[in-house]
Amino acid sequence: MSQGLYTLNYFNVPGRGESIRVILAIGGKKFENNFIPLPLPLENPENQNPPPFDDGTWGELKPKTPWGTLPTLLLPSGEIIGQQRAILRYLGKLIKYEGNYLYPEEPEASARVDGLMDMMEDIWPILLGINGTDSIETAPLYSTMLGLGTLDEFLKSKMEKGTGDLSNQFDFLEKAMSDEGPFLLGSNLSCADILLFAAISWWGAAAFPNMDMMLKSRPKIEKCIRAVGNIEVISEYYTSLKSSRDSMPTVGSTNYASYYKNYHLLCGLNE
Ligand SMILES: N[C@@H](CCC(=O)N[C@@H](CS)C(=O)NCC(=O)O)C(=O)O
């Protein structure tokens, strides 16, 4: 790994790593992806380096990470930091967009940013499911990663307006967004908007068949993620990487390259 660069340690899927890739791209920071094979019990295609699925790498690395989880970010100083939202806050204190830090300095504004990001972290484990191998019927993200398709009936009940627990959580996200938009705090982009863009796009490809169920009757969320996708440097970033997805594996009904489809959609790139 090169000295002086940021290195993101994560799997070769968007997941909790994508928000960090996007904020680094917005900041014009040079970074490398260190793709760790996904710790899933799937057969690896021959001659792919690194292999996409478990080869023991993660088992060895896990105890050496700060929190036993990915993502982690190797800083140019040599220090490694972990936890998606901590990394976003760290980078948000270094990176400005249109003259404003992406993690606001003003305490009330930063608390709003933290609140939205924490709500998203509450949603994450529900979509992942607790244990992908024992209870796959209640594990939407594991289900598609194992090539078993989306769990439409399960998600439909959780997304029932007024009664579904996930639906209520998405409604709180909608309520938190500024009325004038397009971002959480109004016209100033923050790391919370970047996380919203990265998470909704990921969930809308890896848990749900698309983003519709999350965006229906939530216009402020939609406006925000469209505005993030419209930032020129982000569409340049996704354009530059598009062909590199061609070698991604297909498992059952899942083509792993399609996990990036909503980022392309929001950036106006053709599939
Ligand atoms: N709160 C942590 C959660 C991290 C987390 O659960 N990461 C997953 C991948 S998205 C992971 O490392 N899974 C492998 C494991 O826990 O062994 C964060 O936001 O970074």
The ligand as an SDF file (V2000), in Angstrom:
LIG
                    3D

 20 19  0  0  0  0  0  0  0  0999 V2000
  -21.0620    0.3180   13.5250 N   0  0  0  0  0  0  0  0  0  0  0  0
  -20.1160   -0.1900   12.5560 C   0  0  0  0  0  0  0  0  0  0  0  0
  -20.6680   -1.4760   11.9710 C   0  0  0  0  0  0  0  0  0  0  0  0
  -19.6340   -2.1330   11.0910 C   0  0  0  0  0  0  0  0  0  0  0  0
  -20.0650   -3.4880   10.5790 C   0  0  0  0  0  0  0  0  0  0  0  0
  -20.9250   -4.1820   11.1220 O   0  0  0  0  0  0  0  0  0  0  0  0
  -19.3970   -3.8460    9.4790 N   0  0  0  0  0  0  0  0  0  0  0  0
  -19.6620   -5.1140    8.8340 C   0  0  0  0  0  0  0  0  0  0  0  0
  -19.6510   -4.9130    7.3210 C   0  0  0  0  0  0  0  0  0  0  0  0
  -20.7670   -3.6550    6.7950 S   0  0  0  0  0  0  0  0  0  0  0  0
  -18.5670   -6.0940    9.1980 C   0  0  0  0  0  0  0  0  0  0  0  0
  -17.4430   -5.7170    9.4570 O   0  0  0  0  0  0  0  0  0  0  0  0
  -18.9060   -7.3830    9.1820 N   0  0  0  0  0  0  0  0  0  0  0  0
  -17.9700   -8.4470    9.4250 C   0  0  0  0  0  0  0  0  0  0  0  0
  -17.8720   -8.8180   10.8740 C   0  0  0  0  0  0  0  0  0  0  0  0
  -18.5540   -8.2070   11.7340 O   0  0  0  0  0  0  0  0  0  0  0  0
  -17.1020   -9.7330   11.1910 O   0  0  0  0  0  0  0  0  0  0  0  0
  -19.8750    0.8800   11.4860 C   0  0  0  0  0  0  0  0  0  0  0  0
  -20.7520    1.7150   11.2790 O   0  0  0  0  0  0  0  0  0  0  0  0
  -18.8000    0.8960   10.8680 O   0  0  0  0  0  0  0  0  0  0  0  0
  1  2  1  0
  2  3  1  0
  2 18  1  0
  3  4  1  0
  4  5  1  0
  5  6  2  0
  5  7  1  0
  7  8  1  0
  8  9  1  0
  8 11  1  0
  9 10  1  0
 11 12  2  0
 11 13  1  0
 13 14  1  0
 14 15  1  0
 15 16  2  0
 15 17  1  0
 18 19  2  0
 18 20  1  0
M  END
$$$$
